[in-house]
Amino acid sequence: MSKPFDVVVFGATGFTGRLVIEYLLQRVGPSGLDVRWAMAGRSAEKLAAVRDEVGAPADTPLLVCDSADPASVAQLMSRTRLVLTTVGPYQLYGSELVAACAQAGVDYVDLCGEPAWMRQMIDAHQATAQASGARIVFSCGFDSIPFDLGVWTLQQQFAQRFGAPATRVRGRVRKMKGTFSGGTAASLKATMVAAAKDPRVLDWLKSPFALTPGFEGARQPSGHKPMVDEVLGLWVAPFVMAPINTKNVHRSHLLMGHPWGADFVYDEMLITGPGERGEQIAKAVAADKSLASDDGPKPGEGPSRAEREAGHYDVLFIGQDASGLEVRLGVTGDRDPGYGSTSKMIAEAALCLQRDCASLAGGIWTPAAAMGQALVDRLQAHAGLRFASEGV
């Protein structure tokens, strides 16, 4: 049965949801893609206000939906082919939505960086999504698209050049300007509360293979302490997003059938520089607990347009095999990671899933395993990301 909408943005009145709407307005409509989309949230009045504030057409469809109300969620499922949700923490506001999408065969993308909740959703709904045809893709923002697709792209290039994959990949953040989202901080706090109640949550947070049920691979670097990177000769520090990104990379590897080998090793760190100054910065980064404090942005808050446009990031991926063969790849983004770039990435992921992935089966996927090159191409053409070989 035909549905009236291809994409519904749930949480359209929130800070990030509003940015997604602004981006979609540039990409679809009279001069862009022919995509039927709607705005959804709990308040009709707030939806109308945001519609008018961002300059959306007066006839933009507005859908009232509360994820805690099964009837309104069921109504949403009957009207759209895909739900794009920016409403986190997902462990507090996403479970019913994922369950409904899995049951109804409706596609789903989010910005989740909550691995314990993701594991719970995989255990609960993977089989249902496979049966219904729902393609559920978590982590379609800064965590974890640049990293998940960065490793995937590097491995494609490594295999093309040398006929086999890299067995060891390092992700090294060279530059990053911009704030993490208030949702990221709220998710961390919600996860700590969940860990205090359920010991499995702490086990999943510690394990690099938390999202690969039934598979435990080779021992992975912990990434918890400052050190001198043996390849770069520079000091590196723990990277705050590594605990989610590394898990998503290993899940991608699982979903693709382990083409990089059962002994594949991957870690992520933040480059702080050479010498004593690099060491001092690395130790300061390792000691920084500000993300868990109450001083950062709150959900619904975020940087100004000028701050978002001044932001950027640059990540280096280094792939090697046992013989020392090496490929390097740089992934850059032209906006701040937590808001400006993230809002573009999740919008392109939704469009990619709807337009480019007709043969993709139902299940709970990662961006790389689900969309691969199709999403890389979209991000480079429209979302300000660049995937570029280095040192060739």
Backbone hydrogen bonds in HBPLUS format (Angstrom, degrees):
<---DONOR---> <-ACCEPTOR-->    atom                        ^
c    i                          cat <-CA-CA->   ^        H-A-AA   ^      H-
h    n   atom  resd res      DA  || num        DHA   H-A  angle D-A-AA Bond
n    s   type  num  typ     dist DA aas  dist angle  dist       angle   num
A0005-PHE N   A0079-ARG O   3.06 MM  74  6.13 145.3  2.19 156.3 165.3     1
A0081-ARG N   A0005-PHE O   3.00 MM  76  6.41 136.3  2.20 137.2 149.5     2
A0006-ASP N   A0036-ARG O   2.69 MM  30  5.18 153.7  1.76 137.0 145.9     3
A0007-VAL N   A0036-ARG O   3.16 MM  29  6.55 158.2  2.20 152.7 157.9     4
A0038-ALA N   A0007-VAL O   3.04 MM  31  6.62 139.7  2.21 146.2 157.7     5
A0008-VAL N   A0082-LEU O   3.02 MM  74  6.38 145.9  2.14 149.6 159.7     6
A0084-LEU N   A0008-VAL O   2.91 MM  76  6.02 176.0  1.91 159.7 160.7     7
A0009-VAL N   A0038-ALA O   2.96 MM  29  6.35 163.8  1.98 164.6 162.6     8
A0040-ALA N   A0009-VAL O   2.84 MM  31  5.77 150.6  1.92 160.4 150.4     9
A0010-PHE N   A0084-LEU O   2.72 MM  74  5.92 157.7  1.77 154.2 161.9    10
A0086-THR N   A0010-PHE O   3.15 MM  76  6.53 160.2  2.19 170.0 171.6    11
A0011-GLY N   A0040-ALA O   2.99 MM  29  6.16 151.2  2.07 138.4 145.7    12
A0014-GLY N   A0011-GLY O   3.08 MM   3  5.60 162.6  2.11 117.1 122.6    13
A0012-ALA N   A0040-ALA O   3.21 MM  28  5.89 164.7  2.24 162.6 162.4    14
A0018-ARG N   A0014-GLY O   2.90 MM   4  5.95 152.5  1.98 146.0 152.2    15
A0019-LEU N   A0015-PHE O   3.30 MM   4  6.63 149.6  2.40 138.5 146.1    16
A0019-LEU N   A0016-THR O   3.06 MM   3  5.03 115.8  2.49  94.0 109.6    17
A0020-VAL N   A0016-THR O   2.98 MM   4  6.34 150.3  2.07 150.4 158.7    18
A0021-ILE N   A0017-GLY O   3.02 MM   4  6.34 155.7  2.08 147.4 153.6    19
A0022-GLU N   A0018-ARG O   2.97 MM   4  6.28 160.3  2.00 150.3 155.2    20
A0023-TYR N   A0019-LEU O   2.99 MM   4  6.23 153.3  2.06 144.2 151.3    21
A0024-LEU N   A0020-VAL O   2.88 MM   4  6.15 161.0  1.91 153.0 158.3    22
A0025-LEU N   A0021-ILE O   2.96 MM   4  6.19 149.8  2.05 150.0 158.1    23
A0026-GLN N   A0023-TYR O   2.99 MM   3  5.26 134.0  2.21 102.5 115.0    24
A0027-ARG N   A0023-TYR O   3.18 MM   4  6.48 139.8  2.35 142.0 153.5    25
A0027-ARG N   A0024-LEU O   3.01 MM   3  4.92 123.2  2.35  93.0 108.3    26
A0028-VAL N   A0024-LEU O   2.84 MM   4  5.80 155.0  1.90 162.7 163.0    27
A0033-LEU N   A0027-ARG O   2.83 MM   6  6.16 164.0  1.86 148.7 143.5    28
A0029-GLY N   A0033-LEU O   3.11 MM   4  6.08 154.5  2.18 159.7 154.3    29
A0032-GLY N   A0029-GLY O   3.08 MM   3  5.10 158.5  2.13 107.2 114.0    30
A0039-MET N   A0061-PRO O   3.05 MM  22  6.32 169.8  2.06 161.1 159.2    31
A0063-LEU N   A0039-MET O   2.75 MM  24  6.09 163.3  1.77 160.2 165.9    32
A0041-GLY N   A0063-LEU O   3.09 MM  22  6.63 147.7  2.20 160.9 170.8    33
A0065-CYS N   A0041-GLY O   2.73 MM  24  5.36 161.1  1.77 132.9 139.7    34
A0047-LEU N   A0043-SER O   3.02 MM   4  6.21 157.4  2.07 146.9 153.6    35
A0048-ALA N   A0044-ALA O   2.99 MM   4  6.16 160.4  2.03 146.6 151.5    36
A0049-ALA N   A0045-GLU O   3.00 MM   4  6.23 151.8  2.08 142.6 150.7    37
A0050-VAL N   A0046-LYS O   2.96 MM   4  6.18 163.0  1.99 152.1 155.6    38
A0051-ARG N   A0047-LEU O   2.90 MM   4  6.09 164.0  1.92 151.8 156.9    39
A0052-ASP N   A0048-ALA O   3.06 MM   4  6.26 158.1  2.11 145.2 150.0    40
A0053-GLU N   A0049-ALA O   2.88 MM   4  6.07 156.0  1.94 147.5 155.1    41
A0054-VAL N   A0050-VAL O   2.97 MM   4  6.09 159.0  2.02 159.0 161.1    42
A0056-ALA N   A0051-ARG O   2.96 MM   5  5.16 148.4  2.06 163.2 163.0    43
A0055-GLY N   A0052-ASP O   3.26 MM   3  5.14 151.1  2.35  96.6 105.1    44
A0060-THR N   A0057-PRO O   3.00 MM   3  5.42 160.4  2.04 121.2 121.1    45
A0069-ASP N   A0066-ASP O   2.86 MM   3  5.34 165.7  1.88 121.5 125.8    46
A0073-VAL N   A0069-ASP O   3.07 MM   4  6.33 155.3  2.13 156.8 164.6    47
A0074-ALA N   A0070-PRO O   2.89 MM   4  6.03 156.6  1.95 146.4 152.7    48
A0075-GLN N   A0071-ALA O   3.01 MM   4  6.25 150.2  2.11 141.1 149.3    49
A0076-LEU N   A0072-SER O   3.01 MM   4  6.23 150.1  2.10 138.5 146.2    50
A0077-MET N   A0073-VAL O   2.95 MM   4  6.28 156.3  2.00 150.3 156.3    51
A0078-SER N   A0074-ALA O   3.17 MM   4  6.42 142.8  2.31 140.9 149.9    52
A0079-ARG N   A0076-LEU O   3.01 MM   3  5.32 158.1  2.06 110.2 117.3    53
A0107-ASP N   A0081-ARG O   2.96 MM  26  6.13 149.7  2.06 156.3 147.3    54
A0083-VAL N   A0107-ASP O   2.91 MM  24  6.26 153.5  1.98 136.1 140.8    55
A0109-VAL N   A0083-VAL O   3.00 MM  26  6.49 153.5  2.07 158.8 162.3    56
A0085-THR N   A0109-VAL O   3.06 MM  24  6.48 166.2  2.08 166.9 167.4    57
A0092-LEU N   A0089-PRO O   3.03 MM   3  5.48 149.6  2.12 107.6 116.9    58
A0093-TYR N   A0089-PRO O   3.01 MM   4  6.28 149.9  2.11 147.3 156.8    59
A0094-GLY N   A0090-TYR O   2.65 MM   4  4.27 142.0  1.79 131.6 130.4    60
A0098-VAL N   A0094-GLY O   3.00 MM   4  6.25 162.6  2.03 162.4 166.6    61
A0099-ALA N   A0095-SER O   3.00 MM   4  6.20 167.8  2.02 152.9 156.6    62
A0100-ALA N   A0096-GLU O   2.95 MM   4  6.07 156.0  2.01 142.7 149.3    63
A0101-CYS N   A0097-LEU O   2.95 MM   4  6.15 162.2  1.98 150.0 154.7    64
A0102-ALA N   A0098-VAL O   2.91 MM   4  6.06 168.8  1.92 156.2 159.5    65
A0103-GLN N   A0099-ALA O   3.03 MM   4  6.16 155.0  2.10 143.9 150.6    66
A0104-ALA N   A0100-ALA O   2.89 MM   4  5.99 155.9  1.95 149.3 156.0    67
A0105-GLY N   A0101-CYS O   2.91 MM   4  5.75 124.6  2.22 148.9 158.4    68
A0106-VAL N   A0101-CYS O   3.06 MM   5  4.64 152.2  2.14 132.6 136.4    69
A0108-TYR N   A0135-ARG O   3.07 MM  27  6.38 157.6  2.12 150.7 146.8    70
A0137-VAL N   A0108-TYR O   2.85 MM  29  6.08 169.1  1.86 153.6 156.9    71
A0110-ASP N   A0137-VAL O   3.32 MM  27  6.88 140.3  2.49 155.3 158.3    72
A0140-CYS N   A0110-ASP O   2.83 MM  30  5.80 162.7  1.86 147.4 153.3    73
A0118-MET N   A0114-GLU O   2.99 MM   4  6.23 159.7  2.03 154.0 160.6    74
A0119-ARG N   A0115-PRO O   2.90 MM   4  6.11 155.1  1.97 147.3 152.9    75
A0120-GLN N   A0116-ALA O   3.08 MM   4  6.40 153.8  2.15 143.3 150.4    76
A0121-MET N   A0117-TRP O   2.90 MM   4  6.22 153.7  1.97 151.9 159.3    77
A0122-ILE N   A0118-MET O   2.87 MM   4  6.16 154.5  1.93 150.1 157.4    78
A0123-ASP N   A0119-ARG O   2.94 MM   4  6.17 169.7  1.95 154.6 156.6    79
A0124-ALA N   A0120-GLN O   2.98 MM   4  6.09 150.7  2.07 141.6 150.0    80
A0125-HIS N   A0121-MET O   2.80 MM   4  5.68 156.2  1.86 150.9 156.0    81
A0126-GLN N   A0122-ILE O   3.09 MM   4  5.05 151.0  2.18 136.4 136.3    82
A0129-ALA N   A0125-HIS O   2.89 MM   4  6.02 165.9  1.90 158.0 161.0    83
A0130-GLN N   A0126-GLN O   2.98 MM   4  6.20 157.2  2.03 151.1 157.6    84
A0131-ALA N   A0127-ALA O   3.04 MM   4  6.24 151.2  2.12 143.1 150.5    85
A0132-SER N   A0128-THR O   2.92 MM   4  6.15 152.6  2.00 150.0 157.7    86
A0133-GLY N   A0129-ALA O   2.86 MM   4  5.66 142.5  2.00 145.9 153.8    87
A0363-GLY N   A0134-ALA O   2.81 MM 229  6.20 156.8  1.86 157.3 155.8    88
A0136-ILE N   A0363-GLY O   2.94 MM 227  6.14 171.1  1.94 162.5 165.0    89
A0365-TRP N   A0136-ILE O   2.67 MM 229  5.88 154.0  1.74 160.1 169.3    90
A0145-ILE N   A0141-GLY O   2.98 MM   4  5.82 149.1  2.07 162.5 170.1    91
A0148-ASP N   A0144-SER O   2.75 MM   4  5.69 173.9  1.75 175.6 176.6    92
A0149-LEU N   A0145-ILE O   2.92 MM   4  5.66 163.7  1.95 148.6 154.0    93
A0150-GLY N   A0146-PRO O   3.02 MM   4  5.50 125.1  2.33 109.3 123.6    94
A0151-VAL N   A0147-PHE O   2.97 MM   4  6.11 167.6  1.99 150.4 151.2    95
A0152-TRP N   A0148-ASP O   3.17 MM   4  6.32 161.1  2.20 138.9 144.8    96
A0153-THR N   A0149-LEU O   2.83 MM   4  5.86 162.3  1.87 143.5 148.1    97
A0154-LEU N   A0150-GLY O   2.97 MM   4  6.13 165.0  1.99 148.8 153.4    98
A0155-GLN N   A0151-VAL O   2.94 MM   4  6.14 161.9  1.98 152.7 157.4    99
A0156-GLN N   A0152-TRP O   3.01 MM   4  6.30 149.3  2.10 145.2 153.8   100
A0157-GLN N   A0153-THR O   3.03 MM   4  6.34 159.2  2.08 152.5 157.5   101
A0158-PHE N   A0154-LEU O   2.79 MM   4  6.04 156.0  1.84 152.9 160.6   102
A0159-ALA N   A0155-GLN O   2.98 MM   4  6.04 169.5  2.00 148.3 150.6   103
A0160-GLN N   A0156-GLN O   3.04 MM   4  6.17 152.6  2.12 140.8 148.9   104
A0161-ARG N   A0157-GLN O   2.96 MM   4  6.08 150.6  2.04 145.1 152.4   105
A0162-PHE N   A0158-PHE O   2.84 MM   4  5.90 162.2  1.87 154.2 159.3   106
A0163-GLY N   A0159-ALA O   2.71 MM   4  4.58 138.8  1.88 125.6 131.6   107
A0167-THR N   A0320-GLN O   2.97 MM 153  6.30 128.2  2.25 135.5 147.9   108
A0265-VAL N   A0167-THR O   2.96 MM  98  6.30 153.7  2.03 147.5 155.8   109
A0168-ARG N   A0320-GLN O   3.09 MM 152  5.33 156.8  2.15 161.5 159.2   110
A0320-GLN N   A0168-ARG O   2.84 MM 152  5.33 158.7  1.88 159.0 165.8   111
A0169-VAL N   A0265-VAL O   2.95 MM  96  6.35 163.1  1.98 161.7 166.9   112
A0170-ARG N   A0318-ILE O   2.84 MM 148  5.10 155.8  1.90 140.9 148.8   113
A0318-ILE N   A0170-ARG O   2.89 MM 148  5.10 156.7  1.95 144.9 152.8   114
A0171-GLY N   A0267-ASP O   2.83 MM  96  6.06 161.2  1.86 158.4 163.6   115
A0269-MET N   A0171-GLY O   2.94 MM  98  6.45 150.0  2.04 158.8 167.7   116
A0172-ARG N   A0316-LEU O   2.70 MM 144  5.05 168.3  1.72 159.8 163.4   117
A0316-LEU N   A0172-ARG O   2.78 MM 144  5.05 173.5  1.78 151.1 148.9   118
A0173-VAL N   A0269-MET O   2.92 MM  96  6.36 160.4  1.96 156.9 159.7   119
A0271-ILE N   A0173-VAL O   2.95 MM  98  5.84 162.9  1.98 146.6 152.3   120
A0174-ARG N   A0314-ASP O   2.78 MM 140  5.47 145.8  1.89 149.6 160.9   121
A0175-LYS N   A0314-ASP O   3.21 MM 139  4.99 161.6  2.25 134.9 138.3   122
A0314-ASP N   A0175-LYS O   2.89 MM 139  4.99 149.3  1.98 146.0 139.3   123
A0177-LYS N   A0312-HIS O   2.81 MM 135  5.27 171.6  1.82 155.3 156.3   124
A0312-HIS N   A0177-LYS O   3.07 MM 135  5.27 146.1  2.19 129.9 138.4   125
A0184-THR N   A0181-SER O   3.05 MM   3  5.25 129.9  2.31  99.4 111.7   126
A0185-ALA N   A0181-SER O   3.43 MM   4  6.91 155.8  2.49 147.4 151.7   127
A0186-ALA N   A0182-GLY O   2.98 MM   4  6.21 160.4  2.02 148.5 154.4   128
A0187-SER N   A0183-GLY O   2.84 MM   4  5.95 148.8  1.94 142.5 151.0   129
A0188-LEU N   A0184-THR O   3.05 MM   4  6.31 154.0  2.12 146.8 153.1   130
A0189-LYS N   A0185-ALA O   3.11 MM   4  6.41 161.1  2.15 150.0 154.4   131
A0190-ALA N   A0186-ALA O   2.97 MM   4  6.18 159.8  2.01 147.2 152.9   132
A0191-THR N   A0187-SER O   2.88 MM   4  6.05 149.7  1.98 145.6 154.1   133
A0192-MET N   A0188-LEU O   3.04 MM   4  6.33 152.1  2.12 147.4 154.2   134
A0193-VAL N   A0189-LYS O   3.13 MM   4  6.44 152.6  2.21 146.4 153.4   135
A0194-ALA N   A0190-ALA O   2.98 MM   4  6.25 155.5  2.05 144.1 151.0   136
A0195-ALA N   A0191-THR O   2.84 MM   4  6.07 152.2  1.92 148.7 156.4   137
A0196-ALA N   A0192-MET O   3.19 MM   4  6.39 143.0  2.33 138.7 146.8   138
A0197-LYS N   A0194-ALA O   3.05 MM   3  5.25 139.4  2.22 101.2 112.8   139
A0198-ASP N   A0194-ALA O   2.98 MM   4  6.15 145.9  2.10 152.7 162.8   140
A0201-VAL N   A0198-ASP O   3.05 MM   3  5.72 143.6  2.19 118.4 126.5   141
A0203-ASP N   A0199-PRO O   3.35 MM   4  6.69 158.2  2.40 146.5 152.2   142
A0204-TRP N   A0200-ARG O   2.94 MM   4  6.22 158.2  1.99 154.5 160.0   143
A0205-LEU N   A0201-VAL O   2.95 MM   4  6.20 152.9  2.03 148.1 155.8   144
A0206-LYS N   A0202-LEU O   3.10 MM   4  6.29 147.5  2.21 144.8 152.5   145
A0207-SER N   A0203-ASP O   3.08 MM   4  6.22 144.6  2.21 145.9 155.1   146
A0212-THR N   A0209-PHE O   3.21 MM   3  5.24 164.1  2.24 110.1 110.4   147
A0215-PHE N   A0212-THR O   2.92 MM   3  5.55 156.9  1.98 151.7 150.8   148
A0227-MET N   A0236-VAL O   3.07 MM   9  5.61 154.2  2.14 151.1 158.1   149
A0236-VAL N   A0227-MET O   2.80 MM   9  5.61 157.0  1.85 168.1 175.6   150
A0229-ASP N   A0234-LEU O   2.74 MM   5  5.52 162.8  1.77 164.2 158.1   151
A0233-GLY N   A0229-ASP O   2.75 MM   4  5.29 148.4  1.85 145.6 153.5   152
A0235-TRP N   A0273-GLY O   2.80 MM  38  5.34 158.1  1.85 143.5 144.9   153
A0272-THR N   A0235-TRP O   2.90 MM  37  5.54 175.9  1.90 145.1 146.4   154
A0237-ALA N   A0270-LEU O   2.74 MM  33  5.04 154.3  1.80 140.4 148.5   155
A0270-LEU N   A0237-ALA O   2.82 MM  33  5.04 170.3  1.83 151.2 154.6   156
A0242-ALA N   A0239-PHE O   3.01 MM   3  5.46 157.2  2.07 116.6 123.9   157
A0244-ILE N   A0241-MET O   3.15 MM   3  5.84 145.1  2.28 118.9 127.2   158
A0245-ASN N   A0241-MET O   3.01 MM   4  6.14 178.6  2.01 162.0 162.4   159
A0246-THR N   A0242-ALA O   2.98 MM   4  5.65 168.6  1.99 147.8 151.5   160
A0248-ASN N   A0244-ILE O   3.07 MM   4  6.37 155.0  2.14 152.3 159.2   161
A0249-VAL N   A0245-ASN O   2.95 MM   4  6.27 155.1  2.01 153.6 160.7   162
A0250-HIS N   A0246-THR O   3.07 MM   4  6.32 160.7  2.11 147.9 152.5   163
A0251-ARG N   A0247-LYS O   2.96 MM   4  6.22 144.1  2.09 140.7 151.2   164
A0252-SER N   A0248-ASN O   2.86 MM   4  6.12 158.3  1.91 150.3 156.0   165
A0253-HIS N   A0249-VAL O   3.03 MM   4  6.30 159.4  2.07 148.0 153.2   166
A0254-LEU N   A0250-HIS O   3.02 MM   4  6.27 154.6  2.09 141.4 147.7   167
A0255-LEU N   A0251-ARG O   2.85 MM   4  6.11 169.0  1.87 161.0 162.6   168
A0256-MET N   A0252-SER O   3.00 MM   4  6.20 143.8  2.14 148.8 158.2   169
A0258-HIS N   A0253-HIS O   2.76 MM   5  4.97 159.8  1.80 157.6 153.4   170
A0257-GLY N   A0254-LEU O   2.97 MM   3  5.20 159.4  2.01 109.4 115.7   171
A0261-GLY N   A0258-HIS O   3.28 MM   3  5.49 166.8  2.30 111.2 113.3   172
A0264-PHE N   A0261-GLY O   3.21 MM   3  5.52 156.5  2.27 119.4 117.9   173
A0278-GLY N   A0274-PRO O   2.99 MM   4  4.75 149.0  2.09 136.5 133.7   174
A0279-GLU N   A0275-GLY O   3.02 MM   4  6.33 152.4  2.09 147.3 155.6   175
A0280-GLN N   A0276-GLU O   2.87 MM   4  6.14 159.6  1.91 151.1 156.3   176
A0281-ILE N   A0277-ARG O   2.95 MM   4  6.20 166.2  1.97 155.6 158.6   177
A0282-ALA N   A0278-GLY O   2.96 MM   4  6.07 160.2  2.00 144.5 150.5   178
A0283-LYS N   A0279-GLU O   2.97 MM   4  6.21 159.0  2.01 151.5 156.5   179
A0284-ALA N   A0280-GLN O   2.96 MM   4  6.20 149.7  2.06 144.4 153.3   180
A0285-VAL N   A0281-ILE O   2.85 MM   4  6.12 157.9  1.90 155.1 160.8   181
A0286-ALA N   A0282-ALA O   2.99 MM   4  6.21 160.0  2.04 146.0 151.5   182
A0287-ALA N   A0283-LYS O   3.11 MM   4  6.25 139.3  2.28 136.5 146.4   183
A0288-ASP N   A0285-VAL O   3.12 MM   3  5.16 151.2  2.21 102.2 111.0   184
A0292-ALA N   A0289-LYS O   3.09 MM   3  5.79 144.4  2.22 116.9 125.3   185
A0293-SER N   A0290-SER O   2.96 MM   3  4.96 157.9  2.01 104.5 111.7   186
A0301-GLU N   A0298-LYS O   2.87 MM   3  5.43 156.0  1.93 145.4 145.7   187
A0308-ARG N   A0304-SER O   2.89 MM   4  6.18 156.7  1.94 152.6 159.5   188
A0309-GLU N   A0305-ARG O   2.88 MM   4  6.10 160.0  1.92 153.6 158.8   189
A0310-ALA N   A0306-ALA O   3.00 MM   4  6.11 132.5  2.23 137.9 150.0   190
A0311-GLY N   A0308-ARG O   3.24 MM   3  5.28 148.6  2.34  98.0 107.1   191
A0336-ASP N   A0308-ARG O   2.98 MM  28  5.01 147.7  2.09 138.0 146.8   192
A0313-TYR N   A0333-GLY O   3.26 MM  20  5.31 148.3  2.37 139.0 138.1   193
A0333-GLY N   A0313-TYR O   3.05 MM  20  5.31 153.9  2.12 140.3 142.5   194
A0315-VAL N   A0331-VAL O   2.82 MM  16  5.17 165.3  1.84 150.8 155.9   195
A0331-VAL N   A0315-VAL O   2.82 MM  16  5.17 160.8  1.86 153.1 159.7   196
A0317-PHE N   A0329-LEU O   2.77 MM  12  5.11 160.3  1.80 157.3 163.5   197
A0329-LEU N   A0317-PHE O   2.88 MM  12  5.11 154.6  1.95 146.2 153.4   198
A0319-GLY N   A0327-VAL O   2.81 MM   8  5.17 176.1  1.81 164.9 166.0   199
A0327-VAL N   A0319-GLY O   2.93 MM   8  5.17 150.5  2.02 143.0 150.5   200
A0321-ASP N   A0325-LEU O   3.19 MM   4  5.62 137.5  2.38 141.1 149.2   201
A0324-GLY N   A0321-ASP O   3.01 MM   3  5.45 162.1  2.05 115.7 121.6   202
A0390-GLU N   A0328-ARG O   2.97 MM  62  5.30 155.6  2.03 136.8 133.8   203
A0330-GLY N   A0388-ALA O   2.78 MM  58  5.24 173.1  1.79 154.9 155.4   204
A0388-ALA N   A0330-GLY O   2.90 MM  58  5.24 167.6  1.91 155.2 159.0   205
A0332-THR N   A0386-ARG O   3.02 MM  54  5.27 153.6  2.09 142.5 150.9   206
A0386-ARG N   A0332-THR O   2.97 MM  54  5.27 143.7  2.11 142.6 147.3   207
A0341-SER N   A0336-ASP O   2.98 MM   5  5.87 174.2  1.98 161.3 159.4   208
A0343-SER N   A0339-TYR O   2.93 MM   4  5.86 163.4  1.96 150.5 153.5   209
A0345-MET N   A0341-SER O   2.93 MM   4  6.20 158.8  1.98 154.9 161.6   210
A0346-ILE N   A0342-THR O   3.05 MM   4  6.25 168.6  2.06 159.4 160.1   211
A0347-ALA N   A0343-SER O   3.37 MM   4  6.33 154.0  2.44 132.2 139.2   212
A0348-GLU N   A0344-LYS O   3.01 MM   4  6.21 161.7  2.04 151.1 155.8   213
A0349-ALA N   A0345-MET O   2.90 MM   4  6.10 149.5  2.00 146.2 155.4   214
A0350-ALA N   A0346-ILE O   3.02 MM   4  6.23 155.4  2.08 144.9 150.3   215
A0351-LEU N   A0347-ALA O   3.04 MM   4  6.34 162.4  2.08 149.0 153.6   216
A0352-CYS N   A0348-GLU O   2.78 MM   4  5.88 155.9  1.84 146.2 153.5   217
A0353-LEU N   A0349-ALA O   2.93 MM   4  6.07 162.5  1.96 148.0 152.3   218
A0354-GLN N   A0350-ALA O   3.11 MM   4  6.29 151.8  2.19 144.2 151.6   219
A0355-ARG N   A0351-LEU O   2.82 MM   4  5.86 154.0  1.89 149.2 156.7   220
A0356-ASP N   A0352-CYS O   2.78 MM   4  5.12 159.7  1.82 140.8 147.0   221
A0360-LEU N   A0357-CYS O   3.08 MM   3  5.36 161.4  2.11 112.2 118.2   222
A0370-ALA N   A0366-THR O   2.95 MM   4  5.91 152.9  2.03 153.0 160.4   223
A0371-MET N   A0367-PRO O   2.87 MM   4  5.69 165.0  1.90 149.3 154.1   224
A0372-GLY N   A0368-ALA O   3.03 MM   4  4.54 134.4  2.25 111.4 124.4   225
A0374-ALA N   A0371-MET O   3.06 MM   3  5.67 123.8  2.39 159.0 153.6   226
A0375-LEU N   A0372-GLY O   3.13 MM   3  5.69 127.8  2.42 110.5 121.6   227
A0376-VAL N   A0372-GLY O   3.13 MM   4  6.46 160.6  2.17 149.3 155.3   228
A0377-ASP N   A0373-GLN O   2.85 MM   4  6.02 167.3  1.87 155.8 158.2   229
A0378-ARG N   A0374-ALA O   3.19 MM   4  6.39 155.6  2.25 137.4 143.7   230
A0379-LEU N   A0375-LEU O   2.89 MM   4  6.07 168.0  1.90 158.9 161.6   231
A0380-GLN N   A0376-VAL O   3.00 MM   4  6.20 157.9  2.05 152.9 158.6   232
A0381-ALA N   A0377-ASP O   2.98 MM   4  6.08 151.4  2.06 144.9 153.1   233
A0382-HIS N   A0378-ARG O   2.89 MM   4  5.88 152.2  1.97 153.0 159.0   234
A0383-ALA N   A0379-LEU O   2.95 MM   4  4.63 138.2  2.13 114.0 126.7   235
A0385-LEU N   A0379-LEU O   3.37 MM   6  5.54 166.6  2.39 133.2 130.7   236
